[in-house]
Amino acid sequence: MAKKSKIAKSKKLIAQNDLIKKLGVKKANKISTRGVNRCKLTGRPKGYMRFFGLSRLTFRELASKGELPGVVKSSK
């Protein structure tokens, strides 16, 4: 499990980045390079799959249980 402070910091930076993009204002501080994508369930920063918003480990667990719609094994 990731530290709660790191998860909170990451969410805050991504929210700030979205706000800056929406307003169209450029800042000298490049926030977009510091935002870290994290798994929605575990908070893991590595092995993140952007399309699902999950880490590879969580994705594999949920896919094997059949909880992700439209995901099937490639080998039968």
Secondary structure, 3 states (H helix, E strand, C coil): CCCHHHHHHHHHHHHHHHHHHHHCCCCCCCHHHCCCCCCCCCCCCCCEECCCCEEHHHHHHHHHHCCCCCCCCCCC
